[in-house]
Amino acid sequence: VQSTELKVEMVALHEKRVRKCLSKVKGVERVEVEGSLQKVVVTGYANRSKILKALRRVGLRAEPWSPRNELLSAYAAGSLMAANNYYHTFF
């Protein structure tokens, strides 16, 4: 059994689509979706290229996960929070 981590560009509405799409791929045993990080972890015997192809077929952008993605997500969340604080302070 292997785990495949992916970055999938999605909003909350896409989480169900991701789970449904990947559950149909032969060899997939479990799908974990972290919507806030846009991270999907697939566990099973499925080939990474088949997983990526299935996601792209339903119109979702996907790429292998890298540590850089986690840093960018944290930075974006911090920037958004800072922007909201700025807005509430001055307006």
CORPEFEN-V346081 format. One record per helix or strand of 2 or more residues. SS is the DSSP state (alpha for helix, beta for strand). FROM is the first residue (numbers start at 1). TO is the last residue. If there is no record, write none. Layout:
[[SS/FROM/TO] [SS/FROM/TO]]
This chain:
[[beta/2/8] [alpha/14/23] [beta/28/34] [beta/39/44] [alpha/48/57] [beta/62/64] [alpha/67/90]]
